[in-house]
Amino acid sequence: MYKDVLRSIEDVEIFPVIGILIFFTFFVAWSIYAFSMKKDEVAELSSMPLDLDEDTENNSTNEFK
């Protein structure tokens, strides 16, 4: 049943190509962004999960009460 529905749509074969192009464009743009980041920024972002600041903990727990 679903095959017949998809076959009845004109130019349906272009949709997978568009999807791959969107994915590839996003992947390349994100890779360029990641490789062009400064080392200081990368170090700061990589240490964020390890930073346990008391102010941040108190603010985040108070929001959900």
NORNORGI-V405506 format. One record per helix or strand. SS is the DSSP state (helix for helix, strand for strand). FROM is the first residue (numbers start at 1). LEN is the number of residues. If there is no record, write none. Layout:
ss = {SS & SS}
from = {FROM & FROM}
len = {LEN & LEN}
//
This chain:
ss = {helix & helix & helix & helix}
from = {2 & 14 & 39 & 54}
len = {7 & 22 & 12 & 10}
//
